[in-house]
Structures are given as C-alpha cells and as structure tokens.
Amino acid sequence: IRQENLDEAATWLSRFLGVPIASVATANVGSEKAYGDRYRALLETVRFPPAVLDEAYGTRFARHFYAPEELAAFRARWSGLS
C-alpha cells in the first residue's frame, strides 16, 4: 500500500486478509499540527531542480511502484509545471 493511497488501505487489507476491516487510523498528520499553516505554505511553494527529481523518480523503486504517467505528474507538481 502506497503512502498516498492510505485512504484505500482498509479495502485492500480486507481483500488481502479475507476479513472485514472498517478503517485504518491516521496519525502524525503534519497539516493538523501546530505548524500546519507553515507546512501547507511550504508544500505550495517548494520546487526542486530537475536533477533532484531525476534522482528521486529515476530509481527502480519509483519505476516499480508508479506508472510513467504518475511519475510525470509528480515531476510536474514538484518542478512547478503543474
């Protein structure tokens, strides 16, 4: 289960384990902390150079867990092109 798909975790875990799971609790949510406003502002403004994105999204793990169109969307989001 990918971190960004945790809202679907109960469904997938239920299917995998063969038992009903109502929900999976979330914890340590940055946007809900005292610094939440600063965290949101950072996410809205931070951008990374192409070399950093190449290193992050060019790994075999990134290519294994994400489809090419997902990686392209991540690159666009974090480079400021989205």
N, C-alpha and C positions, 0 to 999 in steps of 0.2 A: 504494500500500500504506500503510495507516494504521499509525502507530507502535504502537498497541495490538494490531495483528494481525501483528507481525513473525514470530511463530512459524509463520505460514502463508506467509511470503514465498517460500520455496523452491518450494512448489507453484504459486503464482501466477506467479512468474517463469518457471518451466518451461513453463507453459501459454502465456504471452505470447511467450517467445522460441523455443519449439518445440525446446528442448534440455533434457535432464535436468539438474537442479540438486539436489544431495543435501541441502544445508543452507546457511543463511545465518548467519554467525557473529554473536554479540552481543558488544558491547564497552561499556565505561563504564557498567556496571550499578551504580546507586547502592547497592542493598541489599547488594552484595558488597564495598563499600569499607570502610575502617576506620571510617567514620561510619555504617555500615549500620544499627546499632541506633537511632541518633538519627533517621535518615531514616525508618525504619519507624514510629517513635513519632510523628513529625510527620504522616505520611500517615494515621495512625489518629486524630489529634486535630484537625488543621486543618479549619476550616469557613469558608465565605465568605458574606458577606451577599448577599441576593437581587439587589441592584443589580450586583454584580460578576459574578454568574452570568448575569444578563440580558445584560450587555455581552459576555461571552465566548461564550455559546451562542446569542445572537441575531444573530450575523454571518451573512452569506450563505455564507461558507466553512463554518461549522459546519452550517448547514442543508443545504449541498450534500453534505457527506461523511457526515453522520449522519442516521439516520431519527429522526422525532419521539420514538419510544419510547426510543431510545438517549440523546437529549438529556435526556429526562425522568429517565432513570436517572442520568445524570451530575449533574443538578441535585440529585436526592435524595441521592446519595453525598456531594457536596461541601457540601451545606447541613446535613447531619447527619440527614436524614429517612429514610435507608435502614437 
